[in-house]
């Protein structure tokens, strides 16, 4: 599927970006007509389709649209509703995702129709906000990645910013005040049609299931005044717009120099790298968040001396270490223990004994997809040891699975019958690289 942005859309985005960059106080008022253009909605469909995802509350899947009314008819109807301003956002389907600590995180799934509409709006307004966003913001931005954020942190460590405020926001996506968020958006966009759409998505009812499996409204609605569902296409951009206030204060008041404190933010995850005192930077962070109607999760927010202990950021464990041969300090970045534990558990689940009835090619295919995804992100900097552990675990799990299939009970016999070379050459297991991934690769996680 072709995901390259069409030239007509790219040209429009560049014009909007240039205008916003040249005139920081300019407010855009004629954008609504652009989101219903055929090429904009067609590209929005392609992007949403590539992200896959489950149906929303209406139960309509991508396949149902493609085999039923067809993509063109679907998009034509959406375009007409947008032009006539009869478009109405549908309720958001809530599913609960199990977190590592055993708690549940709500994920909101809009209908495909709403996702396409949100993507169309995002295509038009994102370049405007991109012109404003600060260099130390990395999350959910074009041509920026988690690896870029980690590189920024390591550069700060090299420069002596080793006292780290490892911040954790308390339920950020659920806490964003609608009125203040819309006021931030309106600093740049005064097109009533665009603002009305965003308000619809913020106010959309949230539908879930109770313990008996009965669907009911569990949140959202017109009376709701805060929160933007995680899972919506537009939500990451809106979340970035709101926390941009923290970035902007840091930049405009030259706090990097005044406080000797460097801010690195990836969406709602951020750290403040301090050269000396951490009290004043932490005080500023708390003050700004309080003004925004947000708060730190005090139980998870911590101050870490990176020369003595590690801190986790975006799945990596980071700290200053000393070289074994030189004894000189250097930033050490490796997959965090939680990240390693998670991929091992995933591989174990994908090769369980209860899966022996499934075709072996499917088992290996699922394992390889998980390995590829994990390696693409974590094969970076000081990852050799972690990569070796994952490779060994993948071999061990596939070998154990083959032993179950062929009723080989003796471990020694299993090693002889299914040597590592056959796991790769005969069965097609993906071979995890074990040389450290020093070259930074694009990562969007």
Secondary structure, 3 states (H helix, E strand, C coil): CCCCCCHHHHHHHHHHHHHHHHCCCCCECCCHHHHCCHHHHHHHHHHHHHCCCCCCCCCCCHHHHHHCCCHHHHHHHHHHHHHHCCCCCCCEEEEEEECCCCCEEEEEECCHHHHHHHHHHHHHHHHHHHCCCCCCECCCCCCCCHHHHHHHHHHHHHCCCCEEEEEEECCHHHHCEHHHHHHHHHCCECCHHHHHHHHHHHHCCEEEECCCCCEEEEECCCCCCECCCCCCCCHHHHHHHHHHHHHHHHHHCCHHHHCCEEEEEECCEEEEEECCCCHHHHHHHHHHHHHCCCCECCCCCEEEECCCCCEEECCEEEEEEECCCCCCEEEEEEECHHHHHHHHHHHHHHCCHHHCCCCHHHHHHHHHHHHHHHHHHHCCCCCHHHHHHHHHHHHHHHHHHHHHHCCCCCHHHHHHHCCHHHHHHCCCCCCCCCCCCCCCCCCCC
